[in-house]
Amino acid sequence: MAIPGKSLNSLRTLSGRVDKVALPYRAYMQITCLEMEKSRRDRERNSAKERIASLDARLKEIDAAKQELLKVVSPSDGAAPAPARVGHLEVKPEPRRSGGGFKIRY
């Protein structure tokens, strides 16, 4: 009588029989990983909040600077601004150019 051949399929093992969550060290490892991810996400959120706060502050600075410049440029009585003067010469505004763009004729 021949001895039946053994292969990997005929070996008896306990793999797959134990619930992976039931092992305490695995559960603690998952808890640790979740806590580390929570900590990273919290730091990321705080960083984003600081970035948004700095952006808001810069937007306010831009608005304030814009208002200051508009006060300087626009006259207080609502009339058209006077042409600029350089010494005793009056500077005339540039003539208006056509909006047709650059054209090449052949």
C-alpha positions in Angstrom: 0.0 0.0 0.0 1.3 3.5 -1.0 1.5 6.3 1.5 -0.6 9.2 0.3 1.4 12.3 -0.6 1.2 15.3 1.5 0.9 18.8 0.1 0.3 22.3 1.5 -3.4 21.8 1.0 -3.5 18.7 3.3 -1.8 20.4 6.2 -4.0 21.3 9.1 -3.5 24.8 10.5 -5.3 27.2 12.9 -5.1 30.1 10.5 -8.4 31.9 9.9 -10.0 30.3 13.0 -9.2 33.1 15.5 -11.1 36.3 15.3 -8.4 39.0 14.7 -10.3 41.6 16.8 -10.6 39.2 19.7 -6.8 39.3 20.2 -6.2 42.1 22.7 -2.9 43.3 21.3 -4.5 43.8 17.9 -7.3 45.9 19.4 -4.8 48.0 21.3 -2.7 48.5 18.1 -5.8 49.6 16.3 -6.7 52.0 19.1 -3.1 53.4 19.0 -3.3 53.9 15.3 -6.6 55.7 15.5 -5.3 58.0 18.3 -2.2 58.9 16.2 -4.4 59.6 13.2 -6.7 61.8 15.3 -3.7 63.7 16.6 -2.4 64.3 13.1 -5.8 65.4 11.8 -6.1 67.8 14.8 -2.7 69.4 14.0 -3.7 69.6 10.4 -7.0 71.4 11.3 -5.3 73.8 13.6 -2.7 74.6 10.9 -5.6 75.3 8.4 -7.3 77.5 10.9 -4.1 79.6 11.4 -3.7 79.8 7.6 -7.3 81.0 7.2 -6.8 83.6 9.9 -3.6 84.9 8.2 -5.5 85.1 4.9 -8.3 87.0 6.5 -5.9 89.5 8.1 -4.2 90.1 4.8 -7.5 90.6 3.0 -8.4 93.3 5.7 -5.0 94.9 5.1 -5.5 95.0 1.4 -9.0 96.6 1.8 -7.6 99.2 4.1 -4.7 100.0 1.8 -7.2 100.2 -1.1 -9.4 102.6 0.7 -6.5 104.8 1.6 -5.4 105.0 -2.0 -8.9 105.7 -3.2 -9.1 108.6 -0.7 -5.9 110.1 -2.0 -6.8 109.6 -5.7 -10.4 110.7 -5.7 -11.3 114.3 -4.9 -13.6 114.9 -1.9 -16.1 117.1 -3.8 -16.9 114.5 -6.4 -15.6 116.5 -9.4 -13.3 114.9 -12.0 -9.7 114.8 -10.9 -7.5 117.7 -12.1 -4.8 116.9 -14.6 -1.4 116.3 -13.1 1.2 119.1 -13.3 5.0 118.7 -13.5 6.6 122.0 -12.5 5.1 124.6 -14.8 4.1 122.1 -17.5 0.7 120.4 -17.6 0.7 116.7 -18.3 -2.0 115.7 -20.8 -3.6 112.3 -20.7 -2.6 109.8 -23.4 -4.9 109.8 -26.4 -7.3 106.8 -26.5 -6.2 103.9 -28.6 -8.5 101.9 -30.7 -9.6 98.6 -29.1 -9.0 96.7 -32.4 -5.8 95.1 -31.3 -2.7 94.5 -33.4 -3.4 94.1 -37.2 -1.1 93.1 -39.9 -1.8 94.1 -43.5 -0.3 92.3 -46.4 
